[in-house]
């Protein structure tokens, strides 16, 4: 079973990045770095604890994207549009992680 703190840490980081994007920050390099770190850390946790850490982060990001984002976007000029952008960002991150999860399967066994 994946570690809950691991999942929460990465989901919180990506949700914070969504807020930074909304504030106008360019976080693309930081996002790519954090995705790489998430993948590496998940592989380490899978080897040491239990399988499924990356998949759990992906699932939680998709779940978080569907939640009411009113608290996260309450200070924006257009909260409805901001909530939609936040959802789009979190789904995009989940898709990026999911595509990376599928890559080792396409090449054969994953190397750790």
Secondary structure as UniProt FT lines:
FT   HELIX           4..22
FT   TURN            23..24
FT   HELIX           28..48
FT   HELIX           53..66
FT   HELIX           70..73
FT   TURN            74..75
FT   HELIX           79..107
//
